[in-house]
Amino acid sequence: MNTKNFNIAEGYLTQQDLADKFGISIKLQQCLRLKARRRKDLNPLPFIKIGKVIFYEQASIIKWLSDKEKESINQQFTNCFDKRN
């Protein structure tokens, strides 16, 4: 599915939109989604999956980022790419 021509409801972001607006790369998004499933993260990256397409509600992302400020976000992201996880 080509999401460039997809008319999505206002307030929702594609993976590319999230990368562009918030600087969270698509690879990191994938890692955070998988991490949430594997480790039962208490504050996972909120997303919606419709078929094979991932969407993010902008308000949920802003809240998630705010909550992450309270944690050691650098440690969170570093662990994401650690092969032992």
PDB file of N, CA, C and O in Angstrom:
ATOM      1  N   MET A   1       0.842  -1.184   0.000  1.00  0.00           N
ATOM      2  CA  MET A   1       0.000   0.000   0.000  1.00  0.00           C
ATOM      3  C   MET A   1       0.882   1.241   0.000  1.00  0.00           C
ATOM      4  O   MET A   1       1.819   1.336   0.793  1.00  0.00           O
ATOM      5  N   ASN A   2       0.600   2.161  -0.853  1.00  0.00           N
ATOM      6  CA  ASN A   2       1.353   3.406  -0.931  1.00  0.00           C
ATOM      7  C   ASN A   2       0.710   4.418   0.013  1.00  0.00           C
ATOM      8  O   ASN A   2      -0.365   4.942  -0.277  1.00  0.00           O
ATOM      9  N   THR A   3       1.367   4.694   1.142  1.00  0.00           N
ATOM     10  CA  THR A   3       0.780   5.587   2.141  1.00  0.00           C
ATOM     11  C   THR A   3       0.880   7.052   1.746  1.00  0.00           C
ATOM     12  O   THR A   3       0.260   7.899   2.390  1.00  0.00           O
ATOM     13  N   LYS A   4       1.652   7.380   0.694  1.00  0.00           N
ATOM     14  CA  LYS A   4       1.733   8.779   0.258  1.00  0.00           C
ATOM     15  C   LYS A   4       0.381   9.287  -0.223  1.00  0.00           C
ATOM     16  O   LYS A   4       0.040  10.448   0.002  1.00  0.00           O
ATOM     17  N   ASN A   5      -0.378   8.441  -0.872  1.00  0.00           N
ATOM     18  CA  ASN A   5      -1.679   8.847  -1.401  1.00  0.00           C
ATOM     19  C   ASN A   5      -2.818   8.467  -0.465  1.00  0.00           C
ATOM     20  O   ASN A   5      -3.984   8.687  -0.792  1.00  0.00           O
ATOM     21  N   PHE A   6      -2.505   7.912   0.672  1.00  0.00           N
ATOM     22  CA  PHE A   6      -3.515   7.473   1.628  1.00  0.00           C
ATOM     23  C   PHE A   6      -4.016   8.678   2.400  1.00  0.00           C
ATOM     24  O   PHE A   6      -3.218   9.414   2.981  1.00  0.00           O
ATOM     25  N   ASN A   7      -5.325   8.892   2.415  1.00  0.00           N
ATOM     26  CA  ASN A   7      -5.922  10.025   3.121  1.00  0.00           C
ATOM     27  C   ASN A   7      -6.192   9.610   4.566  1.00  0.00           C
ATOM     28  O   ASN A   7      -7.237   9.036   4.875  1.00  0.00           O
ATOM     29  N   ILE A   8      -5.250   9.905   5.434  1.00  0.00           N
ATOM     30  CA  ILE A   8      -5.371   9.511   6.849  1.00  0.00           C
ATOM     31  C   ILE A   8      -6.042  10.627   7.651  1.00  0.00           C
ATOM     32  O   ILE A   8      -5.916  11.808   7.326  1.00  0.00           O
ATOM     33  N   ALA A   9      -6.735  10.240   8.673  1.00  0.00           N
ATOM     34  CA  ALA A   9      -7.429  11.209   9.521  1.00  0.00           C
ATOM     35  C   ALA A   9      -6.425  12.155  10.174  1.00  0.00           C
ATOM     36  O   ALA A   9      -5.307  11.768  10.513  1.00  0.00           O
ATOM     37  N   GLU A  10      -6.844  13.371  10.334  1.00  0.00           N
ATOM     38  CA  GLU A  10      -5.989  14.372  10.988  1.00  0.00           C
ATOM     39  C   GLU A  10      -5.652  13.912  12.404  1.00  0.00           C
ATOM     40  O   GLU A  10      -6.497  13.369  13.115  1.00  0.00           O
ATOM     41  N   GLY A  11      -4.413  14.137  12.792  1.00  0.00           N
ATOM     42  CA  GLY A  11      -3.987  13.745  14.127  1.00  0.00           C
ATOM     43  C   GLY A  11      -3.246  12.428  14.162  1.00  0.00           C
ATOM     44  O   GLY A  11      -2.735  12.033  15.210  1.00  0.00           O
ATOM     45  N   TYR A  12      -3.180  11.742  13.039  1.00  0.00           N
ATOM     46  CA  TYR A  12      -2.448  10.479  12.962  1.00  0.00           C
ATOM     47  C   TYR A  12      -1.244  10.637  12.061  1.00  0.00           C
ATOM     48  O   TYR A  12      -1.268  11.401  11.097  1.00  0.00           O
ATOM     49  N   LEU A  13      -0.179   9.899  12.388  1.00  0.00           N
ATOM     50  CA  LEU A  13       1.080   9.995  11.670  1.00  0.00           C
ATOM     51  C   LEU A  13       1.469   8.640  11.093  1.00  0.00           C
ATOM     52  O   LEU A  13       1.185   7.599  11.686  1.00  0.00           O
ATOM     53  N   THR A  14       2.115   8.660   9.942  1.00  0.00           N
ATOM     54  CA  THR A  14       2.727   7.452   9.403  1.00  0.00           C
ATOM     55  C   THR A  14       4.101   7.303  10.047  1.00  0.00           C
ATOM     56  O   THR A  14       4.540   8.177  10.795  1.00  0.00           O
ATOM     57  N   GLN A  15       4.770   6.205   9.758  1.00  0.00           N
ATOM     58  CA  GLN A  15       6.124   6.009  10.279  1.00  0.00           C
ATOM     59  C   GLN A  15       7.045   7.133   9.803  1.00  0.00           C
ATOM     60  O   GLN A  15       7.855   7.650  10.574  1.00  0.00           O
ATOM     61  N   GLN A  16       6.915   7.507   8.526  1.00  0.00           N
ATOM     62  CA  GLN A  16       7.762   8.572   7.980  1.00  0.00           C
ATOM     63  C   GLN A  16       7.430   9.917   8.633  1.00  0.00           C
ATOM     64  O   GLN A  16       8.330  10.708   8.914  1.00  0.00           O
ATOM     65  N   ASP A  17       6.146  10.177   8.873  1.00  0.00           N
ATOM     66  CA  ASP A  17       5.745  11.416   9.553  1.00  0.00           C
ATOM     67  C   ASP A  17       6.381  11.491  10.945  1.00  0.00           C
ATOM     68  O   ASP A  17       6.884  12.539  11.350  1.00  0.00           O
ATOM     69  N   LEU A  18       6.352  10.363  11.674  1.00  0.00           N
ATOM     70  CA  LEU A  18       6.930  10.329  13.015  1.00  0.00           C
ATOM     71  C   LEU A  18       8.434  10.607  12.953  1.00  0.00           C
ATOM     72  O   LEU A  18       8.975  11.339  13.782  1.00  0.00           O
ATOM     73  N   ALA A  19       9.090  10.022  11.976  1.00  0.00           N
ATOM     74  CA  ALA A  19      10.527  10.260  11.810  1.00  0.00           C
ATOM     75  C   ALA A  19      10.794  11.730  11.496  1.00  0.00           C
ATOM     76  O   ALA A  19      11.706  12.332  12.064  1.00  0.00           O
ATOM     77  N   ASP A  20      10.012  12.302  10.606  1.00  0.00           N
ATOM     78  CA  ASP A  20      10.213  13.695  10.196  1.00  0.00           C
ATOM     79  C   ASP A  20       9.903  14.684  11.319  1.00  0.00           C
ATOM     80  O   ASP A  20      10.663  15.627  11.540  1.00  0.00           O
ATOM     81  N   LYS A  21       8.795  14.475  12.026  1.00  0.00           N
ATOM     82  CA  LYS A  21       8.348  15.450  13.024  1.00  0.00           C
ATOM     83  C   LYS A  21       9.023  15.303  14.385  1.00  0.00           C
ATOM     84  O   LYS A  21       9.222  16.293  15.089  1.00  0.00           O
ATOM     85  N   PHE A  22       9.375  14.071  14.757  1.00  0.00           N
ATOM     86  CA  PHE A  22       9.896  13.833  16.103  1.00  0.00           C
ATOM     87  C   PHE A  22      11.315  13.276  16.115  1.00  0.00           C
ATOM     88  O   PHE A  22      11.906  13.114  17.183  1.00  0.00           O
ATOM     89  N   GLY A  23      11.861  12.985  14.954  1.00  0.00           N
ATOM     90  CA  GLY A  23      13.241  12.500  14.872  1.00  0.00           C
ATOM     91  C   GLY A  23      13.440  11.072  15.348  1.00  0.00           C
ATOM     92  O   GLY A  23      14.560  10.688  15.686  1.00  0.00           O
ATOM     93  N   ILE A  24      12.382  10.279  15.381  1.00  0.00           N
ATOM     94  CA  ILE A  24      12.486   8.873  15.769  1.00  0.00           C
ATOM     95  C   ILE A  24      12.539   8.065  14.478  1.00  0.00           C
ATOM     96  O   ILE A  24      11.528   7.916  13.792  1.00  0.00           O
ATOM     97  N   SER A  25      13.709   7.548  14.152  1.00  0.00           N
ATOM     98  CA  SER A  25      13.894   6.856  12.873  1.00  0.00           C
ATOM     99  C   SER A  25      12.945   5.658  12.749  1.00  0.00           C
ATOM    100  O   SER A  25      12.470   5.117  13.747  1.00  0.00           O
ATOM    101  N   ILE A  26      12.688   5.266  11.521  1.00  0.00           N
ATOM    102  CA  ILE A  26      11.813   4.117  11.278  1.00  0.00           C
ATOM    103  C   ILE A  26      12.414   2.864  11.898  1.00  0.00           C
ATOM    104  O   ILE A  26      11.686   2.045  12.460  1.00  0.00           O
ATOM    105  N   LYS A  27      13.723   2.702  11.806  1.00  0.00           N
ATOM    106  CA  LYS A  27      14.384   1.539  12.412  1.00  0.00           C
ATOM    107  C   LYS A  27      14.188   1.534  13.930  1.00  0.00           C
ATOM    108  O   LYS A  27      13.915   0.482  14.510  1.00  0.00           O
ATOM    109  N   LEU A  28      14.322   2.682  14.573  1.00  0.00           N
ATOM    110  CA  LEU A  28      14.112   2.765  16.018  1.00  0.00           C
ATOM    111  C   LEU A  28      12.644   2.510  16.366  1.00  0.00           C
ATOM    112  O   LEU A  28      12.354   1.859  17.369  1.00  0.00           O
ATOM    113  N   GLN A  29      11.727   3.010  15.557  1.00  0.00           N
ATOM    114  CA  GLN A  29      10.301   2.733  15.778  1.00  0.00           C
ATOM    115  C   GLN A  29      10.044   1.227  15.783  1.00  0.00           C
ATOM    116  O   GLN A  29       9.361   0.705  16.663  1.00  0.00           O
ATOM    117  N   GLN A  30      10.603   0.540  14.785  1.00  0.00           N
ATOM    118  CA  GLN A  30      10.434  -0.914  14.693  1.00  0.00           C
ATOM    119  C   GLN A  30      10.999  -1.600  15.926  1.00  0.00           C
ATOM    120  O   GLN A  30      10.380  -2.503  16.488  1.00  0.00           O
ATOM    121  N   CYS A  31      12.167  -1.166  16.335  1.00  0.00           N
ATOM    122  CA  CYS A  31      12.819  -1.740  17.506  1.00  0.00           C
ATOM    123  C   CYS A  31      11.969  -1.540  18.763  1.00  0.00           C
ATOM    124  O   CYS A  31      11.801  -2.470  19.552  1.00  0.00           O
ATOM    125  N   LEU A  32      11.439  -0.344  18.946  1.00  0.00           N
ATOM    126  CA  LEU A  32      10.626  -0.052  20.134  1.00  0.00           C
ATOM    127  C   LEU A  32       9.324  -0.842  20.130  1.00  0.00           C
ATOM    128  O   LEU A  32       8.857  -1.269  21.185  1.00  0.00           O
ATOM    129  N   ARG A  33       8.729  -1.041  18.946  1.00  0.00           N
ATOM    130  CA  ARG A  33       7.505  -1.852  18.870  1.00  0.00           C
ATOM    131  C   ARG A  33       7.804  -3.309  19.218  1.00  0.00           C
ATOM    132  O   ARG A  33       7.038  -3.936  19.950  1.00  0.00           O
ATOM    133  N   LEU A  34       8.905  -3.853  18.704  1.00  0.00           N
ATOM    134  CA  LEU A  34       9.266  -5.245  18.998  1.00  0.00           C
ATOM    135  C   LEU A  34       9.660  -5.409  20.460  1.00  0.00           C
ATOM    136  O   LEU A  34       9.327  -6.411  21.094  1.00  0.00           O
ATOM    137  N   LYS A  35      10.363  -4.428  20.982  1.00  0.00           N
ATOM    138  CA  LYS A  35      10.785  -4.469  22.385  1.00  0.00           C
ATOM    139  C   LYS A  35       9.568  -4.541  23.302  1.00  0.00           C
ATOM    140  O   LYS A  35       9.569  -5.265  24.297  1.00  0.00           O
ATOM    141  N   ALA A  36       8.549  -3.796  22.962  1.00  0.00           N
ATOM    142  CA  ALA A  36       7.336  -3.787  23.782  1.00  0.00           C
ATOM    143  C   ALA A  36       6.707  -5.181  23.815  1.00  0.00           C
ATOM    144  O   ALA A  36       6.210  -5.613  24.855  1.00  0.00           O
ATOM    145  N   ARG A  37       6.728  -5.870  22.701  1.00  0.00           N
ATOM    146  CA  ARG A  37       6.140  -7.212  22.656  1.00  0.00           C
ATOM    147  C   ARG A  37       6.996  -8.223  23.410  1.00  0.00           C
ATOM    148  O   ARG A  37       6.468  -9.075  24.125  1.00  0.00           O
ATOM    149  N   ARG A  38       8.314  -8.132  23.253  1.00  0.00           N
ATOM    150  CA  ARG A  38       9.226  -9.103  23.868  1.00  0.00           C
ATOM    151  C   ARG A  38       9.329  -8.933  25.372  1.00  0.00           C
ATOM    152  O   ARG A  38       9.333  -9.918  26.111  1.00  0.00           O
ATOM    153  N   ARG A  39       9.411  -7.692  25.831  1.00  0.00           N
ATOM    154  CA  ARG A  39       9.736  -7.447  27.234  1.00  0.00           C
ATOM    155  C   ARG A  39       8.564  -6.902  28.037  1.00  0.00           C
ATOM    156  O   ARG A  39       8.712  -6.564  29.211  1.00  0.00           O
ATOM    157  N   LYS A  40       7.418  -6.820  27.410  1.00  0.00           N
ATOM    158  CA  LYS A  40       6.241  -6.285  28.098  1.00  0.00           C
ATOM    159  C   LYS A  40       6.553  -4.936  28.734  1.00  0.00           C
ATOM    160  O   LYS A  40       6.325  -4.724  29.925  1.00  0.00           O
ATOM    161  N   ASP A  41       7.075  -4.038  27.921  1.00  0.00           N
ATOM    162  CA  ASP A  41       7.422  -2.681  28.339  1.00  0.00           C
ATOM    163  C   ASP A  41       6.208  -2.031  29.003  1.00  0.00           C
ATOM    164  O   ASP A  41       5.095  -2.120  28.484  1.00  0.00           O
ATOM    165  N   LEU A  42       6.415  -1.388  30.132  1.00  0.00           N
ATOM    166  CA  LEU A  42       5.314  -0.751  30.855  1.00  0.00           C
ATOM    167  C   LEU A  42       4.840   0.534  30.178  1.00  0.00           C
ATOM    168  O   LEU A  42       3.718   0.979  30.419  1.00  0.00           O
ATOM    169  N   ASN A  43       5.671   1.126  29.345  1.00  0.00           N
ATOM    170  CA  ASN A  43       5.305   2.354  28.636  1.00  0.00           C
ATOM    171  C   ASN A  43       5.754   2.236  27.177  1.00  0.00           C
ATOM    172  O   ASN A  43       6.658   2.952  26.745  1.00  0.00           O
ATOM    173  N   PRO A  44       5.117   1.327  26.411  1.00  0.00           N
ATOM    174  CA  PRO A  44       5.564   1.081  25.039  1.00  0.00           C
ATOM    175  C   PRO A  44       5.190   2.217  24.088  1.00  0.00           C
ATOM    176  O   PRO A  44       4.299   3.017  24.372  1.00  0.00           O
ATOM    177  N   LEU A  45       5.880   2.267  22.970  1.00  0.00           N
ATOM    178  CA  LEU A  45       5.560   3.217  21.909  1.00  0.00           C
ATOM    179  C   LEU A  45       4.151   2.899  21.418  1.00  0.00           C
ATOM    180  O   LEU A  45       3.920   1.809  20.895  1.00  0.00           O
ATOM    181  N   PRO A  46       3.194   3.831  21.574  1.00  0.00           N
ATOM    182  CA  PRO A  46       1.808   3.543  21.179  1.00  0.00           C
ATOM    183  C   PRO A  46       1.647   3.604  19.662  1.00  0.00           C
ATOM    184  O   PRO A  46       2.078   4.564  19.024  1.00  0.00           O
ATOM    185  N   PHE A  47       1.028   2.582  19.093  1.00  0.00           N
ATOM    186  CA  PHE A  47       0.813   2.549  17.648  1.00  0.00           C
ATOM    187  C   PHE A  47      -0.462   1.788  17.319  1.00  0.00           C
ATOM    188  O   PHE A  47      -1.024   1.071  18.147  1.00  0.00           O
ATOM    189  N   ILE A  48      -0.888   1.971  16.090  1.00  0.00           N
ATOM    190  CA  ILE A  48      -2.055   1.276  15.553  1.00  0.00           C
ATOM    191  C   ILE A  48      -1.587   0.593  14.278  1.00  0.00           C
ATOM    192  O   ILE A  48      -0.929   1.216  13.444  1.00  0.00           O
ATOM    193  N   LYS A  49      -1.919  -0.672  14.122  1.00  0.00           N
ATOM    194  CA  LYS A  49      -1.548  -1.394  12.912  1.00  0.00           C
ATOM    195  C   LYS A  49      -2.814  -1.782  12.174  1.00  0.00           C
ATOM    196  O   LYS A  49      -3.687  -2.459  12.718  1.00  0.00           O
ATOM    197  N   ILE A  50      -2.901  -1.344  10.926  1.00  0.00           N
ATOM    198  CA  ILE A  50      -4.032  -1.687  10.070  1.00  0.00           C
ATOM    199  C   ILE A  50      -3.446  -2.441   8.884  1.00  0.00           C
ATOM    200  O   ILE A  50      -2.788  -1.859   8.022  1.00  0.00           O
ATOM    201  N   GLY A  51      -3.694  -3.729   8.858  1.00  0.00           N
ATOM    202  CA  GLY A  51      -3.046  -4.555   7.838  1.00  0.00           C
ATOM    203  C   GLY A  51      -1.554  -4.560   8.102  1.00  0.00           C
ATOM    204  O   GLY A  51      -1.108  -4.975   9.172  1.00  0.00           O
ATOM    205  N   LYS A  52      -0.778  -4.101   7.128  1.00  0.00           N
ATOM    206  CA  LYS A  52       0.675  -4.020   7.285  1.00  0.00           C
ATOM    207  C   LYS A  52       1.152  -2.598   7.527  1.00  0.00           C
ATOM    208  O   LYS A  52       2.356  -2.346   7.573  1.00  0.00           O
ATOM    209  N   VAL A  53       0.219  -1.669   7.680  1.00  0.00           N
ATOM    210  CA  VAL A  53       0.571  -0.256   7.816  1.00  0.00           C
ATOM    211  C   VAL A  53       0.472   0.171   9.276  1.00  0.00           C
ATOM    212  O   VAL A  53      -0.500  -0.133   9.967  1.00  0.00           O
ATOM    213  N   ILE A  54       1.508   0.887   9.731  1.00  0.00           N
ATOM    214  CA  ILE A  54       1.588   1.370  11.114  1.00  0.00           C
ATOM    215  C   ILE A  54       1.221   2.854  11.149  1.00  0.00           C
ATOM    216  O   ILE A  54       1.671   3.636  10.312  1.00  0.00           O
ATOM    217  N   PHE A  55       0.400   3.228  12.128  1.00  0.00           N
ATOM    218  CA  PHE A  55       0.043   4.623  12.349  1.00  0.00           C
ATOM    219  C   PHE A  55       0.261   4.965  13.812  1.00  0.00           C
ATOM    220  O   PHE A  55       0.221   4.097  14.684  1.00  0.00           O
ATOM    221  N   TYR A  56       0.492   6.245  14.062  1.00  0.00           N
ATOM    222  CA  TYR A  56       0.669   6.750  15.422  1.00  0.00           C
ATOM    223  C   TYR A  56      -0.272   7.925  15.624  1.00  0.00           C
ATOM    224  O   TYR A  56      -0.354   8.807  14.770  1.00  0.00           O
ATOM    225  N   GLU A  57      -0.985   7.945  16.750  1.00  0.00           N
ATOM    226  CA  GLU A  57      -1.801   9.101  17.094  1.00  0.00           C
ATOM    227  C   GLU A  57      -0.862  10.153  17.684  1.00  0.00           C
ATOM    228  O   GLU A  57      -0.156   9.887  18.657  1.00  0.00           O
ATOM    229  N   GLN A  58      -0.857  11.329  17.099  1.00  0.00           N
ATOM    230  CA  GLN A  58       0.095  12.365  17.496  1.00  0.00           C
ATOM    231  C   GLN A  58      -0.018  12.698  18.985  1.00  0.00           C
ATOM    232  O   GLN A  58       1.005  12.847  19.652  1.00  0.00           O
ATOM    233  N   ALA A  59      -1.208  12.815  19.510  1.00  0.00           N
ATOM    234  CA  ALA A  59      -1.395  13.134  20.932  1.00  0.00           C
ATOM    235  C   ALA A  59      -0.789  12.045  21.822  1.00  0.00           C
ATOM    236  O   ALA A  59      -0.205  12.352  22.861  1.00  0.00           O
ATOM    237  N   SER A  60      -0.924  10.781  21.424  1.00  0.00           N
ATOM    238  CA  SER A  60      -0.352   9.674  22.197  1.00  0.00           C
ATOM    239  C   SER A  60       1.170   9.706  22.173  1.00  0.00           C
ATOM    240  O   SER A  60       1.817   9.381  23.168  1.00  0.00           O
ATOM    241  N   ILE A  61       1.741  10.097  21.035  1.00  0.00           N
ATOM    242  CA  ILE A  61       3.202  10.187  20.915  1.00  0.00           C
ATOM    243  C   ILE A  61       3.731  11.309  21.810  1.00  0.00           C
ATOM    244  O   ILE A  61       4.755  11.144  22.472  1.00  0.00           O
ATOM    245  N   ILE A  62       3.044  12.435  21.831  1.00  0.00           N
ATOM    246  CA  ILE A  62       3.469  13.552  22.677  1.00  0.00           C
ATOM    247  C   ILE A  62       3.436  13.133  24.148  1.00  0.00           C
ATOM    248  O   ILE A  62       4.363  13.437  24.898  1.00  0.00           O
ATOM    249  N   LYS A  63       2.381  12.444  24.562  1.00  0.00           N
ATOM    250  CA  LYS A  63       2.291  11.961  25.945  1.00  0.00           C
ATOM    251  C   LYS A  63       3.387  10.942  26.224  1.00  0.00           C
ATOM    252  O   LYS A  63       4.014  10.987  27.283  1.00  0.00           O
ATOM    253  N   TRP A  64       3.630  10.018  25.286  1.00  0.00           N
ATOM    254  CA  TRP A  64       4.671   9.007  25.456  1.00  0.00           C
ATOM    255  C   TRP A  64       6.041   9.666  25.638  1.00  0.00           C
ATOM    256  O   TRP A  64       6.813   9.272  26.512  1.00  0.00           O
ATOM    257  N   LEU A  65       6.334  10.664  24.813  1.00  0.00           N
ATOM    258  CA  LEU A  65       7.615  11.368  24.927  1.00  0.00           C
ATOM    259  C   LEU A  65       7.728  12.081  26.274  1.00  0.00           C
ATOM    260  O   LEU A  65       8.792  12.081  26.895  1.00  0.00           O
ATOM    261  N   SER A  66       6.645  12.678  26.715  1.00  0.00           N
ATOM    262  CA  SER A  66       6.637  13.362  28.006  1.00  0.00           C
ATOM    263  C   SER A  66       6.916  12.371  29.138  1.00  0.00           C
ATOM    264  O   SER A  66       7.691  12.660  30.050  1.00  0.00           O
ATOM    265  N   ASP A  67       6.284  11.215  29.071  1.00  0.00           N
ATOM    266  CA  ASP A  67       6.510  10.174  30.082  1.00  0.00           C
ATOM    267  C   ASP A  67       7.944   9.669  30.027  1.00  0.00           C
ATOM    268  O   ASP A  67       8.534   9.368  31.065  1.00  0.00           O
ATOM    269  N   LYS A  68       8.505   9.574  28.841  1.00  0.00           N
ATOM    270  CA  LYS A  68       9.869   9.080  28.679  1.00  0.00           C
ATOM    271  C   LYS A  68      10.895  10.057  29.231  1.00  0.00           C
ATOM    272  O   LYS A  68      12.002   9.655  29.591  1.00  0.00           O
ATOM    273  N   GLU A  69      10.538  11.347  29.301  1.00  0.00           N
ATOM    274  CA  GLU A  69      11.445  12.329  29.881  1.00  0.00           C
ATOM    275  C   GLU A  69      11.763  11.982  31.330  1.00  0.00           C
ATOM    276  O   GLU A  69      12.823  12.331  31.848  1.00  0.00           O
ATOM    277  N   LYS A  70      10.836  11.297  31.969  1.00  0.00           N
ATOM    278  CA  LYS A  70      11.016  10.935  33.370  1.00  0.00           C
ATOM    279  C   LYS A  70      11.949   9.737  33.530  1.00  0.00           C
ATOM    280  O   LYS A  70      12.463   9.481  34.618  1.00  0.00           O
ATOM    281  N   GLU A  71      12.160   9.012  32.441  1.00  0.00           N
ATOM    282  CA  GLU A  71      13.054   7.865  32.462  1.00  0.00           C
ATOM    283  C   GLU A  71      14.390   8.260  31.849  1.00  0.00           C
ATOM    284  O   GLU A  71      14.552   9.377  31.358  1.00  0.00           O
ATOM    285  N   SER A  72      15.310   7.371  31.878  1.00  0.00           N
ATOM    286  CA  SER A  72      16.579   7.594  31.198  1.00  0.00           C
ATOM    287  C   SER A  72      16.388   7.200  29.742  1.00  0.00           C
ATOM    288  O   SER A  72      16.586   6.043  29.371  1.00  0.00           O
ATOM    289  N   ILE A  73      16.007   8.163  28.928  1.00  0.00           N
ATOM    290  CA  ILE A  73      15.671   7.863  27.538  1.00  0.00           C
ATOM    291  C   ILE A  73      16.884   7.344  26.762  1.00  0.00           C
ATOM    292  O   ILE A  73      16.737   6.500  25.878  1.00  0.00           O
ATOM    293  N   ASN A  74      18.071   7.836  27.084  1.00  0.00           N
ATOM    294  CA  ASN A  74      19.252   7.330  26.400  1.00  0.00           C
ATOM    295  C   ASN A  74      19.450   5.843  26.670  1.00  0.00           C
ATOM    296  O   ASN A  74      19.793   5.089  25.759  1.00  0.00           O
ATOM    297  N   GLN A  75      19.238   5.419  27.899  1.00  0.00           N
ATOM    298  CA  GLN A  75      19.359   4.006  28.240  1.00  0.00           C
ATOM    299  C   GLN A  75      18.294   3.196  27.518  1.00  0.00           C
ATOM    300  O   GLN A  75      18.571   2.096  27.038  1.00  0.00           O
ATOM    301  N   GLN A  76      17.086   3.725  27.437  1.00  0.00           N
ATOM    302  CA  GLN A  76      15.983   3.051  26.754  1.00  0.00           C
ATOM    303  C   GLN A  76      16.346   2.775  25.304  1.00  0.00           C
ATOM    304  O   GLN A  76      16.154   1.660  24.819  1.00  0.00           O
ATOM    305  N   PHE A  77      16.873   3.785  24.601  1.00  0.00           N
ATOM    306  CA  PHE A  77      17.193   3.636  23.193  1.00  0.00           C
ATOM    307  C   PHE A  77      18.449   2.792  22.992  1.00  0.00           C
ATOM    308  O   PHE A  77      18.531   2.038  22.022  1.00  0.00           O
ATOM    309  N   THR A  78      19.423   2.905  23.886  1.00  0.00           N
ATOM    310  CA  THR A  78      20.640   2.104  23.771  1.00  0.00           C
ATOM    311  C   THR A  78      20.297   0.616  23.892  1.00  0.00           C
ATOM    312  O   THR A  78      20.796  -0.199  23.116  1.00  0.00           O
ATOM    313  N   ASN A  79      19.463   0.263  24.844  1.00  0.00           N
ATOM    314  CA  ASN A  79      19.077  -1.128  25.036  1.00  0.00           C
ATOM    315  C   ASN A  79      18.339  -1.688  23.830  1.00  0.00           C
ATOM    316  O   ASN A  79      18.363  -2.896  23.595  1.00  0.00           O
ATOM    317  N   CYS A  80      17.705  -0.849  23.087  1.00  0.00           N
ATOM    318  CA  CYS A  80      16.932  -1.283  21.936  1.00  0.00           C
ATOM    319  C   CYS A  80      17.821  -1.992  20.916  1.00  0.00           C
ATOM    320  O   CYS A  80      17.400  -2.953  20.272  1.00  0.00           O
ATOM    321  N   PHE A  81      19.051  -1.507  20.778  1.00  0.00           N
ATOM    322  CA  PHE A  81      19.943  -2.064  19.766  1.00  0.00           C
ATOM    323  C   PHE A  81      20.935  -3.053  20.342  1.00  0.00           C
ATOM    324  O   PHE A  81      21.806  -3.544  19.624  1.00  0.00           O
ATOM    325  N   ASP A  82      20.821  -3.351  21.615  1.00  0.00           N
ATOM    326  CA  ASP A  82      21.679  -4.317  22.267  1.00  0.00           C
ATOM    327  C   ASP A  82      21.249  -5.717  21.822  1.00  0.00           C
ATOM    328  O   ASP A  82      20.093  -6.090  22.020  1.00  0.00           O
ATOM    329  N   LYS A  83      22.134  -6.479  21.239  1.00  0.00           N
ATOM    330  CA  LYS A  83      21.829  -7.809  20.687  1.00  0.00           C
ATOM    331  C   LYS A  83      21.371  -8.795  21.754  1.00  0.00           C
ATOM    332  O   LYS A  83      20.703  -9.780  21.439  1.00  0.00           O
ATOM    333  N   ARG A  84      21.723  -8.542  23.016  1.00  0.00           N
ATOM    334  CA  ARG A  84      21.360  -9.478  24.084  1.00  0.00           C
ATOM    335  C   ARG A  84      19.886  -9.401  24.466  1.00  0.00           C
ATOM    336  O   ARG A  84      19.385 -10.304  25.136  1.00  0.00           O
ATOM    337  N   ASN A  85      19.175  -8.341  24.058  1.00  0.00           N
ATOM    338  CA  ASN A  85      17.751  -8.199  24.429  1.00  0.00           C
ATOM    339  C   ASN A  85      16.882  -9.055  23.573  1.00  0.00           C
ATOM    340  O   ASN A  85      15.662  -9.062  23.743  1.00  0.00           O
TER     341      ASN A  85
END
